[in-house]
Amino acid sequence: MCEGALKHSLADIAIAVTGIAGPSGGSAEKPVGLVYIGIARKDGGSEIFRHVFAGDRGSVRQQTVEAALNHLMDIIS
């Protein structure tokens, strides 16, 4: 997703997230709280981060945003 977003924009960096925030939809293989964060850079580099967050839907979403921003800061600094 992030590579597609980057390809179709003028951005230098794109971020995409996907996952299961809950409260339902989880399974043994893909539990509620499972989130993937992808970051792609125009220079060709990309990274994917896997997280399993705890809490309710709002908490999982908040933790996802914070993690995505932290990964972005790590990459650009």
N, C-alpha and C positions, 0 to 999 in steps of 0.2 A: 504494500500500500504506500509506504513512504517513498519508494523509488518511483512509483507511478505518479504520485503527487509532485515530486521533484521534476520529473520529465515534462509535466504539463503546466509548469509554472516558471516564473523568472527567479524563484528563490534559490539561495545557496544551500539551504538546509531544509529538510522536511521531516516531520515527526508523524507517526501514525500509531494508534493504540487499538488493541482489540482484546477482548476477554469476556469473562463472565462475572459481572458485578453482583448478581443475585437479585432477589433472594432465592430464585429457583434457577434451573437450567444447568446445574452442575452434575458431574458424574464422578466416578472413582478416578478416571483418567484425566478429567478436566473439572476440578473442583471449583465451587464458587470462590471467587477471589483470584483465580488464575488470570494473569494479564501479561500480554506481550507488548513491548514498546519497541518500535523500529525507528531508527534515525538514519537518514541517507544524506550524503553530502555531494555537492555538485562535482567535487574532485574524484568521485567514484567510490569513495569509502562508504560502507554502511555497517550498522551494528544492530543486533536484536538482543533485547534484554527480557528475561523471563522472571516474573515475580508471582508470588502467591501471597496476597494480602488478607488480613483478617478483618472481621467487622461486618457491619451491614452495608447495603448498597451505597449509601452516601459516603461511608468511610472508605470503601474500596475505590470509589471514584476519586475522592480527595487524595488518597495515597498514590493513585495512578498519576494524577497531575503533578504532584510533588516529585515523584520518581522521574517522570519524563523531563521535567525542568532541571532536576539535578543531573541527569544523564547529559542533557544538552549543555549545561554549564561545564561539565567535565570535558566534553568534546571541544568546545570552543575556547576553553582557557588553556 
